[in-house]
Amino acid sequence: MALIKEIDYGTPIRVADTTVTLTIDGQRVTVPAGTSVMAAAMTAGTQIPKLCATDSLEPFGSCRLCLVEIDGRRGTPASCTTPAEDGMVVHTQSDKLAKLRKGVMELYISDHPLDCLTCAANGDCELQDMAGAVGLREVRYEEGANHVRKSSDLYLPKDESNPYFTYDPAKCIVCNRCVRACEEVQGTFALTIAGRGFDSRVASGPTSFFESECVSCGACVQACPTATLTEKSIIAHGQPEHSAVTTCAYCGVGCAFKAEMQGSRVVRMVPYKDGKANDGHSCVKGRFAYGYATHRDRITKPMIRQTITDPWREVSWEEAIAHAASEFKRIQATYGRDAVGGITSSRCTNEEAYLVQKLVRAGFGNNNVDTCARVCHSPTGYGLKTTLGTSAGTQDFKSVEYADVILVVGANPTDGHPVFGSRMKKRLRQGARLIVADPRRIDLVKSPHIKADYHLPLKPGSNVAFVNAMAHVIVTEGLVDEAYVRERCDLVDFEVWARFVAEGRHAPEVIGPTIGVDPADLRAAARLYATGGAAAIYYGLGVTEHSQGSTMVMGLANLAMATGNIGKPGAGVNPLRGQNNVQGSCDMGSFPHELSGYRHVSDDATRETFESLWGATLSPDPGLRITNMLDEAVGGSFKGLYIQGEDIAQSDPDTHHVTAGLKAMECIVIQDLFLNETAKYAHVFLPGASFLEKDGTFTNAERRISRVRKVMPPMGGYADWEGTMLLSNALGYPMRYANPSEIMDEIARLTPSFAGVSYARLEELGSIQWPCNAEAPEGTPMMHVDRFVRGLGKFMITEFVPTDERTTAKYPLILTTGRILSQYNVGAQTRRTHNSRWHEEDVLEIHPFDAETRGIVDGDLVALESRSGDIALKARVTERMQPGIVYTTFHHAKTGANVITTDYSDWATNCPEYKVTAVQVRRTNRPSDWQARFYEEDISLTRIAQQLDAAE
């Protein structure tokens, strides 16, 4: 194994319809028009010395090291800022150039510490490399003013405030790469150059890196050519010696990373330039928050107990598996075949999700399998399949670079999907127009160098009324793309829909007061979406987690079809999936009514195909959803559950009902990294494996299938797919796979959209977007190009039905929930990293008006009460919120945000209505009763019996 070294072309390789041919050092080179001389030289294998240039950034031309000579031109132009031209003759080496470059390097080194042997960047320092490349052997300048000696007036101390990297001004060469990376790649504009001339230095504003606007994405660290910005892990452990490309296990963007290693220890995670989802960028979670994988809280031995009040007892894998299988068999013999089920994980691999649903269907003999998409994006599957014919987004992430208008509904990309958020912000800085429909003033509404054309602050629960008003404007003002609709859509359905939305009750002037939006803004936004060019919709859980989530997804698809905004670059309907493999877990057949590829269990031909390969008879009846399982458990008929990598006791709504269901079961088997909240009610614990400890694939929000590669042995002894296989074998249904590639081969045989997918093909292409088959052997970046998957696009009637959850005098405010940048989902991973320094606890965001009327000031402990329960948390008074609406996150188990949420759900999929809960807020001075019990049970239900060595 070796360290993967990527080529740095110095400047971006341009995309152009024409090429130019030039001669560099006697070699003819052909490159796209607009490519720099530096990049052209690198394509021919000639590396021109450089310091301020790197191919993730636009040319800057400040270091004066990349000078070349060009026949017919005076002077020595910088190769990074000089475009290649037809017929150009370039010389990269001459005595004159050597002298100039050596002189420039001498100036850099004269103000740089000469501690190379003890420097953290030793072996990975471009300044060191360039000094060698130009042949620098001595520095002639006598000591004078410098930034190196601590006694100098210009010396600045090292900034170690950020938990993941340090900033050492003494080693800064003011190349501007970090500043430009923050601006061009991340789009945060947190860094600047302070001072002038020799006094110039990089600064994070008037404060430390930790307290600045820096979001710790790592782009500046990645861009730095010296040890000025260095990962603390590199300082502690030294340089890595080998690496492997894998896929991030956080959000649905699916960033590719190089796991850089020393033996089996991860030294750092570096974003992979060839990763098509992230193009070499990262966020604080994927770049730095991988330490949970080796955290001391990891449970690495199987455990069992008879009752949930007993302490856990560590046992062998053999005993744990035998006990679990015996209990499941006993339950089915006593209560019937349908008394047990399973839940697949959106954090595990495709192969693992596939095996869990296979175990349930073939091993348990029922279809009682579900996944966390039930509580997040199940309405996406229903809505997009109904209207377009497939349960997934239409575009790849790169498509946003061609969008003229972007409509963001119920999503916060800069926090929830930050790498894609950066890509979107870059397009906005280039001139794309933006409409944000969200009750909260998210960062996209206004942040450095971007501002939404329209912020439509919808009242929670009014989404469908909003989309109908948008459609009303488009239809009644003649903005429909009639040619597209005639060619691509069912005209009868369209005409029925058009008459429906044209009714006066959907007009912005009627709807505006109901949804809390100025009718003029609503009309203007609809016009912009319909007429502004290629228009892309990006939506999140603010769309799906409502009682009309499925209706709203169909409403967005209606808008896109009516304006011809599906099947072309820069357009589409794109769900921003929350977890790394939530798309994949759905693809793999994790819903109780569908087998892999979204084919219904009642279809005889489909079922026969699976039965033939699996050697088992499958039930034609849909099984229980998660909510049904819990209801049946409380009712006494559902008794056993196998949960892989999910924490429903924290993530699912109405915590009291969830825990009541869990307590009523007789055997719960948890397979996870940590003793999570659900494990408090479990009877068998099987150690899980992190993404670093197994092979497999993830499928991201753009349908991109990417490899996950094992870089360290599983701490618990087995990867998750192996644990599932052991359990299935013990249940009497044999599974025999030597490695996950064999599982993928089986998936490909059974799933038409995966027919062309294999590990060999993934190695060849890097990643693949399904469908991948004979018609699309390299995958499908954009869906529905010539026709919709279902044939003709289907317009659906989207009648607005207000939620049953209403405000009253007792509960006058509406609570909505969401995520924050530094934390992820239930926080089990990120809370065990330094990310908690940015978000130590969940807080309640409340508007100043609502706070003042309740005597609340920033930082007060407040009680948050709904019809379901109450909790206590600190208040954050902010104008991000609008009056009447409060907001919190659910990342910390001790907060218990889902104690508050209700059991209302989407009419079609049972996706919970997390986004609308009527609440009251008041000052308090103590935790809630539920929180007090939580602290007690956090000890009493997680005890592990101490193993005593036998006396000798």
ZAMARGU-4260 file (C-alpha; in steps of 0.2 Angstrom, whole numbers, plus 5000, padded with zeros to 4 digits):
<rodrens>
0) 5000/5000/5000 | 5006/5017/4996 | 5001/5035/4999 | 4990/5041/4985 | 4997/5057/4977
5) 4986/5067/4966 | 4992/5078/4952 | 4991/5097/4955 | 4990/5106/4939 | 4992/5123/4947
10) 4977/5130/4939 | 4960/5122/4934 | 4959/5113/4918 | 4946/5122/4908 | 4931/5115/4900
15) 4929/5121/4882 | 4923/5117/4865 | 4939/5121/4856 | 4957/5117/4860 | 4974/5125/4857
20) 4991/5117/4853 | 5007/5125/4859 | 5025/5119/4861 | 5032/5117/4879 | 5051/5113/4880
25) 5050/5106/4862 | 5035/5095/4866 | 5018/5099/4857 | 5004/5100/4870 | 4985/5101/4866
30) 4973/5108/4879 | 4956/5115/4881 | 4955/5134/4876 | 4957/5145/4892 | 4969/5133/4901
35) 4985/5141/4908 | 5002/5138/4902 | 5006/5130/4919 | 4992/5118/4918 | 4996/5114/4900
40) 5014/5110/4905 | 5008/5099/4919 | 4998/5089/4907 | 5014/5085/4897 | 5022/5080/4913
45) 5032/5096/4916 | 5030/5104/4933 | 5034/5122/4934 | 5039/5128/4951 | 5025/5137/4960
50) 5019/5142/4978 | 5003/5153/4976 | 4995/5141/4963 | 4985/5126/4965 | 4972/5119/4954
55) 4957/5120/4966 | 4959/5139/4965 | 4959/5152/4951 | 4976/5159/4946 | 4983/5173/4957
60) 5000/5176/4951 | 5008/5183/4967 | 5023/5171/4971 | 5033/5175/4955 | 5040/5158/4955
65) 5031/5150/4940 | 5040/5162/4928 | 5042/5156/4910 | 5049/5163/4893 | 5038/5163/4878
70) 5045/5166/4861 | 5040/5183/4854 | 5036/5190/4871 | 5046/5202/4882 | 5049/5198/4900
75) 5045/5182/4910 | 5027/5181/4912 | 5019/5170/4926 | 5013/5154/4919 | 4998/5152/4930
80) 4990/5168/4924 | 4995/5166/4905 | 4982/5157/4895 | 4989/5144/4882 | 4988/5150/4864
85) 4989/5141/4847 | 5006/5141/4841 | 5014/5147/4857 | 5032/5142/4861 | 5036/5141/4879
90) 5052/5138/4888 | 5051/5133/4907 | 5070/5131/4910 | 5084/5143/4906 | 5099/5151/4916
95) 5089/5167/4917 | 5073/5158/4924 | 5084/5148/4936 | 5092/5164/4943 | 5075/5173/4945
100) 5067/5158/4954 | 5082/5156/4966 | 5081/5174/4970 | 5063/5173/4974 | 5065/5158/4985
105) 5079/5166/4994 | 5067/5180/4999 | 5054/5168/5005 | 5067/5158/5015 | 5075/5173/5023
110) 5059/5176/5033 | 5055/5158/5037 | 5060/5147/5051 | 5073/5134/5046 | 5067/5120/5058
115) 5063/5108/5044 | 5068/5093/5053 | 5056/5096/5067 | 5042/5104/5057 | 5026/5095/5056
120) 5026/5097/5037 | 5043/5089/5035 | 5040/5077/5020 | 5024/5086/5015 | 5030/5104/5012
125) 5029/5113/4995 | 5040/5127/5001 | 5053/5114/5005 | 5050/5105/4989 | 5052/5121/4979
130) 5068/5126/4987 | 5075/5110/4981 | 5067/5112/4964 | 5076/5128/4961 | 5092/5123/4968
135) 5093/5134/4983 | 5108/5130/4994 | 5111/5146/5004 | 5102/5162/5009 | 5113/5177/5007
140) 5103/5190/5016 | 5109/5195/5034 | 5097/5194/5048 | 5085/5209/5049 | 5067/5212/5052
145) 5057/5195/5052 | 5042/5186/5059 | 5052/5171/5065 | 5061/5176/5081 | 5050/5178/5096
150) 5059/5194/5101 | 5054/5202/5085 | 5041/5216/5085 | 5033/5207/5070 | 5032/5190/5078
155) 5014/5183/5081 | 5011/5168/5092 | 5003/5152/5086 | 4984/5151/5086 | 4979/5134/5093
160) 4961/5138/5097 | 4954/5127/5084 | 4952/5109/5090 | 4958/5102/5074 | 4972/5113/5067
165) 4984/5126/5071 | 4989/5143/5063 | 5007/5148/5065 | 5010/5165/5057 | 5029/5163/5058
170) 5028/5151/5044 | 5016/5160/5033 | 5022/5165/5016 | 5007/5176/5012 | 5003/5166/4996
175) 4984/5169/4999 | 4980/5151/4995 | 4970/5149/5012 | 4961/5166/5010 | 4956/5161/4992
180) 4951/5144/4997 | 4939/5151/5010 | 4932/5163/4997 | 4932/5152/4981 | 4929/5135/4987
185) 4920/5136/5004 | 4912/5153/5001 | 4913/5159/5020 | 4925/5173/5018 | 4932/5171/5035
190) 4950/5174/5031 | 4959/5190/5025 | 4976/5197/5024 | 4979/5210/5038 | 4993/5223/5037
195) 5002/5229/5022 | 5019/5225/5013 | 5031/5216/5024 | 5019/5217/5039 | 5005/5207/5029
200) 4999/5191/5037 | 4984/5180/5036 | 4970/5184/5049 | 4954/5176/5054 | 4947/5194/5057
205) 4950/5202/5074 | 4949/5186/5084 | 4955/5168/5085 | 4951/5155/5072 | 4939/5146/5084
210) 4929/5162/5088 | 4929/5168/5070 | 4917/5165/5056 | 4928/5150/5051 | 4917/5134/5049
215) 4932/5122/5050 | 4929/5114/5033 | 4948/5112/5031 | 4949/5120/5014 | 4962/5132/5020
220) 4973/5118/5028 | 4972/5109/5012 | 4977/5124/5002 | 4992/5129/5013 | 5009/5125/5005
225) 5018/5126/5022 | 5016/5121/5040 | 5006/5138/5043 | 4990/5128/5044 | 4992/5110/5050
230) 4981/5097/5057 | 4984/5093/5075 | 4984/5075/5071 | 4999/5077/5060 | 5008/5087/5073
235) 5005/5073/5085 | 5008/5058/5075 | 5018/5063/5060 | 5016/5060/5041 | 5005/5046/5034
240) 5013/5031/5025 | 4998/5024/5015 | 4981/5029/5010 | 4964/5022/5003 | 4950/5031/4995
245) 4933/5029/5004 | 4917/5038/5007 | 4911/5049/5021 | 4898/5042/5033 | 4890/5058/5038
250) 4877/5067/5027 | 4869/5063/5010 | 4882/5072/5000 | 4893/5057/5000 | 4910/5065/4999
255) 4925/5055/4994 | 4940/5055/5005 | 4958/5048/5006 | 4960/5040/5023 | 4978/5043/5026
260) 4986/5030/5038 | 5000/5025/5049 | 4997/5006/5050 | 4979/5004/5056 | 4978/5022/5063
265) 4970/5036/5053 | 4981/5051/5054 | 4970/5062/5044 | 4955/5062/5031 | 4959/5072/5016
270) 4945/5076/5003 | 4948/5067/4986 | 4950/5078/4971 | 4942/5065/4960 | 4927/5063/4971
275) 4913/5068/4959 | 4901/5072/4974 | 4913/5084/4982 | 4927/5089/4970 | 4940/5089/4983
280) 4930/5099/4996 | 4925/5094/5013 | 4916/5100/5029 | 4920/5100/5047 | 4912/5083/5050
285) 4920/5073/5036 | 4937/5081/5037 | 4940/5081/5055 | 4926/5072/5065 | 4931/5054/5063
290) 4938/5051/5080 | 4922/5043/5086 | 4927/5027/5077 | 4941/5024/5090 | 4932/5032/5105
295) 4933/5024/5122 | 4914/5023/5122 | 4914/5010/5108 | 4907/4993/5113 | 4918/4980/5106
300) 4911/4964/5114 | 4894/4956/5112 | 4883/4957/5127 | 4866/4950/5133 | 4854/4952/5148
305) 4837/4944/5153 | 4828/4961/5157 | 4832/4979/5154 | 4835/4982/5172 | 4849/4969/5173
310) 4867/4974/5170 | 4874/4969/5153 | 4885/4953/5153 | 4899/4952/5140 | 4899/4936/5131
315) 4906/4928/5115 | 4899/4931/5098 | 4894/4913/5097 | 4883/4914/5113 | 4876/4931/5109
320) 4870/4925/5091 | 4864/4909/5098 | 4854/4918/5112 | 4846/4931/5099 | 4841/4917/5087
325) 4834/4906/5101 | 4823/4921/5107 | 4817/4926/5090 | 4812/4907/5087 | 4803/4907/5104
330) 4794/4923/5100 | 4788/4917/5083 | 4783/4900/5090 | 4773/4908/5104 | 4766/4924/5096
335) 4766/4920/5077 | 4777/4923/5062 | 4773/4941/5061 | 4778/4945/5080 | 4796/4950/5075
340) 4804/4962/5062 | 4819/4972/5058 | 4825/4990/5055 | 4839/4993/5042 | 4852/5007/5044
345) 4854/5022/5033 | 4872/5024/5041 | 4877/5006/5036 | 4881/5000/5018 | 4870/4995/5004
350) 4876/4978/5006 | 4872/4978/5024 | 4854/4985/5022 | 4851/4972/5009 | 4856/4958/5020
355) 4845/4964/5034 | 4829/4965/5024 | 4834/4948/5016 | 4835/4941/5034 | 4818/4948/5038
360) 4809/4942/5022 | 4818/4925/5021 | 4823/4921/5038 | 4809/4928/5049 | 4797/4924/5034
365) 4788/4941/5035 | 4790/4959/5027 | 4791/4968/5044 | 4806/4978/5039 | 4808/4997/5038
370) 4822/5010/5039 | 4825/5028/5045 | 4819/5035/5029 | 4802/5032/5036 | 4804/5047/5047
375) 4813/5058/5035 | 4811/5055/5016 | 4798/5042/5013 | 4787/5055/5006 | 4800/5058/4993
380) 4799/5040/4987 | 4780/5041/4986 | 4779/5058/4978 | 4792/5057/4965 | 4788/5039/4960
385) 4769/5044/4958 | 4773/5059/4947 | 4789/5055/4938 | 4791/5036/4940 | 4806/5034/4951
390) 4809/5037/4970 | 4825/5048/4969 | 4831/5065/4964 | 4833/5070/4945 | 4850/5078/4944
395) 4868/5076/4950 | 4876/5089/4961 | 4886/5097/4947 | 4870/5102/4939 | 4868/5116/4951
400) 4883/5125/4941 | 4871/5127/4927 | 4856/5133/4936 | 4849/5151/4933 | 4836/5150/4947
405) 4837/5140/4963 | 4822/5137/4974 | 4827/5130/4991 | 4812/5124/5001 | 4813/5117/5019
410) 4832/5114/5018 | 4847/5122/5025 | 4861/5116/5014 | 4875/5126/5022 | 4872/5117/5039
415) 4864/5100/5033 | 4874/5097/5017 | 4888/5110/5018 | 4899/5104/5004 | 4884/5105/4992
420) 4880/5121/5000 | 4897/5128/4996 | 4894/5123/4977 | 4877/5131/4977 | 4884/5147/4985
425) 4898/5148/4971 | 4884/5147/4958 | 4875/5161/4967 | 4890/5172/4967 | 4891/5169/4948
430) 4874/5177/4946 | 4861/5163/4949 | 4845/5170/4957 | 4838/5162/4973 | 4822/5159/4981
435) 4821/5153/4999 | 4805/5146/5007 | 4808/5143/5025 | 4801/5149/5041 | 4819/5152/5048
440) 4831/5165/5041 | 4844/5152/5036 | 4862/5158/5030 | 4857/5157/5012 | 4845/5171/5014
445) 4859/5183/5017 | 4878/5179/5019 | 4894/5186/5012 | 4892/5190/4993 | 4875/5181/4992
450) 4857/5187/4995 | 4841/5178/4991 | 4830/5187/4979 | 4815/5182/4989 | 4814/5175/5006
455) 4797/5167/5009 | 4795/5164/5028 | 4781/5151/5027 | 4772/5147/5043 | 4775/5128/5047
460) 4762/5117/5040 | 4757/5129/5025 | 4769/5121/5012 | 4755/5114/5001 | 4746/5131/5001
465) 4762/5139/4996 | 4765/5127/4981 | 4747/5129/4975 | 4749/5148/4975 | 4765/5147/4965
470) 4756/5135/4953 | 4741/5147/4952 | 4753/5161/4946 | 4761/5150/4933 | 4745/5144/4926
475) 4734/5160/4926 | 4748/5171/4920 | 4752/5160/4905 | 4769/5154/4911 | 4767/5136/4908
480) 4779/5128/4895 | 4765/5121/4884 | 4776/5113/4872 | 4785/5103/4885 | 4769/5098/4894
485) 4761/5092/4877 | 4776/5082/4873 | 4781/5075/4890 | 4766/5074/4901 | 4748/5067/4903
490) 4737/5081/4895 | 4721/5075/4904 | 4730/5075/4921 | 4738/5092/4917 | 4721/5100/4912
495) 4713/5094/4928 | 4727/5100/4938 | 4728/5117/4929 | 4709/5120/4932 | 4712/5116/4951
500) 4726/5128/4954 | 4718/5142/4943 | 4704/5143/4956 | 4704/5159/4965 | 4706/5152/4982
505) 4724/5148/4977 | 4728/5166/4972 | 4743/5173/4982 | 4732/5187/4988 | 4720/5174/4996
510) 4734/5162/5002 | 4747/5175/5007 | 4740/5179/5025 | 4737/5160/5028 | 4755/5156/5025
515) 4763/5172/5031 | 4770/5178/5015 | 4768/5195/5006 | 4757/5191/4990 | 4768/5202/4979
520) 4783/5192/4984 | 4774/5176/4981 | 4769/5182/4963 | 4787/5188/4960 | 4795/5172/4966
525) 4783/5162/4955 | 4787/5172/4940 | 4806/5171/4943 | 4805/5152/4944 | 4795/5150/4928
530) 4804/5163/4917 | 4822/5165/4924 | 4830/5151/4914 | 4835/5134/4920 | 4827/5132/4937
535) 4832/5119/4951 | 4822/5114/4966 | 4831/5108/4981 | 4821/5103/4996 | 4824/5094/5013
540) 4815/5088/5028 | 4805/5104/5029 | 4795/5098/5015 | 4794/5079/5019 | 4791/5079/5038
545) 4774/5086/5038 | 4756/5078/5038 | 4756/5083/5019 | 4774/5078/5015 | 4769/5067/5001
550) 4757/5080/4994 | 4771/5094/4994 | 4783/5083/4985 | 4770/5080/4971 | 4767/5099/4971
555) 4785/5103/4968 | 4786/5090/4954 | 4770/5098/4947 | 4779/5115/4947 | 4794/5108/4938
560) 4784/5099/4925 | 4773/5114/4921 | 4788/5125/4918 | 4799/5112/4908 | 4812/5111/4922
565) 4815/5092/4922 | 4827/5083/4911 | 4840/5097/4907 | 4855/5104/4916 | 4853/5116/4930
570) 4835/5111/4933 | 4826/5096/4942 | 4818/5091/4958 | 4832/5086/4970 | 4829/5080/4988
575) 4844/5083/5000 | 4845/5067/5009 | 4850/5068/5027 | 4861/5053/5030 | 4875/5045/5021
580) 4865/5030/5014 | 4847/5034/5016 | 4845/5034/4997 | 4854/5017/4997 | 4844/5009/5011
585) 4828/5013/5002 | 4835/5007/4985 | 4839/4990/4994 | 4821/4986/4998 | 4821/4992/5016
590) 4802/4997/5016 | 4789/4984/5021 | 4780/4985/5004 | 4795/4985/4992 | 4809/4974/4987
595) 4825/4981/4980 | 4823/4993/4966 | 4806/4999/4973 | 4796/4984/4967 | 4780/4979/4976
600) 4780/4963/4986 | 4763/4959/4979 | 4770/4958/4961 | 4771/4939/4958 | 4784/4940/4944
605) 4796/4950/4955 | 4793/4939/4970 | 4796/4924/4960 | 4813/4931/4955 | 4818/4933/4973
610) 4812/4917/4979 | 4821/4908/4965 | 4838/4915/4970 | 4835/4916/4989 | 4828/4898/4990
615) 4814/4904/5001 | 4795/4908/5000 | 4791/4926/5002 | 4775/4934/5009 | 4765/4944/4996
620) 4758/4955/5010 | 4766/4972/5015 | 4773/4971/5033 | 4773/4983/5047 | 4781/5001/5047
625) 4791/5007/5062 | 4776/5016/5069 | 4765/5000/5066 | 4778/4989/5075 | 4778/5001/5090
630) 4759/5002/5090 | 4758/4983/5089 | 4771/4981/5103 | 4760/4992/5115 | 4745/4981/5110
635) 4755/4965/5114 | 4756/4957/5097 | 4774/4962/5092 | 4788/4956/5103 | 4805/4955/5094
640) 4815/4968/5084 | 4833/4967/5076 | 4839/4985/5074 | 4855/4988/5064 | 4863/5005/5066
645) 4848/5016/5071 | 4842/5024/5087 | 4824/5026/5086 | 4822/5030/5105 | 4831/5047/5101
650) 4826/5050/5083 | 4808/5045/5082 | 4794/5056/5087 | 4784/5055/5103 | 4797/5047/5114
655) 4785/5042/5127 | 4776/5031/5114 | 4792/5024/5107 | 4799/5019/5123 | 4783/5011/5129
660) 4784/5000/5113 | 4802/4995/5116 | 4798/4991/5134 | 4784/4980/5129 | 4795/4969/5118
665) 4804/4953/5124 | 4819/4953/5113 | 4827/4968/5105 | 4844/4965/5097 | 4854/4981/5094
670) 4869/4981/5082 | 4878/4997/5084 | 4894/5006/5089 | 4889/5013/5106 | 4876/5010/5119
675) 4863/5022/5112 | 4846/5027/5119 | 4837/5012/5111 | 4850/5000/5118 | 4843/5005/5135
680) 4828/4994/5131 | 4838/4980/5122 | 4842/4962/5127 | 4856/4958/5115 | 4870/4970/5110
685) 4881/4966/5095 | 4896/4977/5092 | 4895/4987/5076 | 4908/4992/5064 | 4912/5010/5058
690) 4914/5015/5040 | 4933/5013/5042 | 4931/4995/5047 | 4922/4987/5033 | 4920/4986/5014
695) 4904/4991/5004 | 4895/5005/4995 | 4885/5020/5000 | 4872/5029/4988 | 4871/5047/4991
700) 4857/5060/4987 | 4861/5061/4969 | 4860/5042/4967 | 4879/5040/4966 | 4885/5023/4972
705) 4903/5025/4979 | 4915/5013/4987 | 4918/5011/5006 | 4935/5003/5009 | 4941/4995/5025
710) 4956/5004/5032 | 4957/4996/5049 | 4951/4979/5057 | 4933/4979/5065 | 4935/4983/5083
715) 4921/4971/5088 | 4928/4957/5077 | 4915/4957/5063 | 4909/4970/5050 | 4890/4973/5051
720) 4886/4962/5036 | 4895/4948/5044 | 4885/4949/5060 | 4869/4949/5050 | 4875/4933/5041
725) 4879/4925/5058 | 4862/4929/5064 | 4853/4923/5049 | 4863/4906/5049 | 4858/4904/5067
730) 4840/4906/5063 | 4841/4892/5050 | 4842/4903/5034 | 4859/4901/5027 | 4869/4915/5020
735) 4886/4912/5013 | 4896/4927/5006 | 4915/4929/5006 | 4915/4947/5004 | 4903/4962/5001
740) 4907/4962/4982 | 4897/4945/4981 | 4882/4953/4990 | 4883/4967/4977 | 4883/4955/4963
745) 4867/4947/4970 | 4859/4965/4971 | 4864/4968/4953 | 4856/4951/4947 | 4840/4956/4956
750) 4838/4974/4954 | 4836/4982/4936 | 4843/4999/4941 | 4859/4991/4948 | 4861/4978/4934
755) 4878/4986/4928 | 4885/4989/4945 | 4900/4979/4952 | 4915/4982/4962 | 4926/4980/4946
760) 4915/4993/4937 | 4916/5005/4952 | 4935/5003/4952 | 4935/5008/4934 | 4923/5023/4935
765) 4926/5029/4953 | 4907/5030/4956 | 4891/5026/4947 | 4874/5035/4947 | 4860/5022/4945
770) 4851/5017/4934 | 4866/5008/4928 | 4862/4994/4915 | 4864/4989/4897 | 4855/5006/4891
775) 4866/5016/4903 | 4882/5006/4906 | 4891/5021/4914 | 4876/5026/4925 | 4864/5041/4923
780) 4869/5058/4930 | 4852/5066/4925 | 4836/5057/4925 | 4820/5059/4913 | 4830/5067/4899
785) 4819/5062/4884 | 4805/5054/4894 | 4799/5051/4911 | 4803/5034/4919 | 4784/5031/4921
790) 4781/5037/4903 | 4771/5053/4903 | 4773/5064/4918 | 4758/5064/4930 | 4751/5080/4937
795) 4743/5077/4954 | 4730/5086/4963 | 4737/5094/4979 | 4723/5099/4990 | 4729/5109/5005
800) 4723/5101/5021 | 4729/5110/5037 | 4737/5099/5050 | 4727/5093/5065 | 4741/5100/5076
805) 4735/5118/5080 | 4740/5132/5091 | 4729/5136/5106 | 4729/5149/5121 | 4738/5135/5131
810) 4750/5131/5117 | 4752/5147/5106 | 4769/5144/5098 | 4774/5132/5084 | 4790/5122/5086
815) 4800/5117/5071 | 4816/5106/5072 | 4832/5105/5061 | 4850/5102/5061 | 4866/5112/5064
820) 4883/5111/5055 | 4894/5104/5068 | 4882/5090/5074 | 4875/5075/5064 | 4858/5067/5067
825) 4856/5060/5085 | 4874/5065/5088 | 4881/5048/5093 | 4896/5051/5082 | 4899/5070/5082
830) 4896/5071/5101 | 4911/5060/5103 | 4922/5072/5094 | 4928/5090/5096 | 4913/5096/5086
835) 4904/5097/5102 | 4914/5113/5106 | 4904/5122/5093 | 4887/5115/5099 | 4888/5108/5117
840) 4869/5107/5119 | 4853/5109/5110 | 4846/5127/5112 | 4829/5134/5108 | 4829/5149/5096
845) 4816/5161/5099 | 4811/5178/5092 | 4815/5194/5103 | 4796/5198/5103 | 4791/5181/5110
850) 4806/5181/5122 | 4802/5198/5129 | 4783/5195/5132 | 4789/5180/5142 | 4802/5188/5152
855) 4816/5178/5143 | 4833/5184/5140 | 4847/5175/5130 | 4854/5160/5140 | 4839/5158/5151
860) 4834/5140/5155 | 4816/5138/5148 | 4803/5125/5149 | 4797/5119/5132 | 4780/5111/5133
865) 4768/5102/5121 | 4753/5091/5122 | 4765/5076/5122 | 4777/5081/5135 | 4790/5094/5141
870) 4809/5097/5142 | 4820/5111/5148 | 4834/5119/5138 | 4843/5136/5136 | 4835/5150/5125
875) 4844/5159/5111 | 4835/5175/5107 | 4838/5178/5088 | 4829/5187/5074 | 4833/5171/5063
880) 4815/5166/5069 | 4799/5175/5066 | 4787/5179/5080 | 4776/5164/5084 | 4789/5151/5079
885) 4803/5143/5089 | 4816/5131/5084 | 4828/5118/5091 | 4839/5103/5086 | 4839/5085/5091
890) 4857/5081/5092 | 4859/5078/5111 | 4850/5064/5119 | 4849/5073/5136 | 4838/5086/5128
895) 4825/5075/5123 | 4818/5085/5108 | 4806/5071/5103 | 4798/5071/5120 | 4789/5086/5113
900) 4785/5080/5095 | 4768/5072/5092 | 4762/5057/5083 | 4754/5066/5068 | 4761/5060/5052
905) 4761/5060/5033 | 4745/5053/5026 | 4753/5042/5013 | 4769/5036/5022 | 4767/5039/5041
910) 4783/5051/5040 | 4781/5060/5057 | 4776/5078/5057 | 4792/5084/5066 | 4790/5102/5059
915) 4774/5107/5067 | 4771/5105/5086 | 4761/5118/5096 | 4771/5123/5111 | 4772/5135/5126
920) 4788/5142/5132 | 4792/5149/5149 | 4806/5152/5161 | 4811/5138/5173 | 4825/5133/5185
925) 4825/5114/5184 | 4826/5100/5171 | 4809/5092/5166 | 4803/5076/5175 | 4808/5067/5159
930) 4825/5073/5159 | 4827/5069/5177 | 4822/5051/5173 | 4834/5051/5158 | 4849/5055/5169
935) 4844/5041/5181 | 4841/5028/5167 | 4857/5034/5158 | 4865/5024/5173 | 4853/5011/5178
940) 4849/5004/5160 | 4867/5005/5154 | 4877/4996/5167 | 4889/4983/5162 | 4894/4969/5174
945) 4912/4969/5179 | 4921/4953/5174 | 4931/4946/5188 | 4947/4936/5185 | 4946/4919/5192
950) 4957/4916/5207 | 4973/4907/5203
</rodrens>
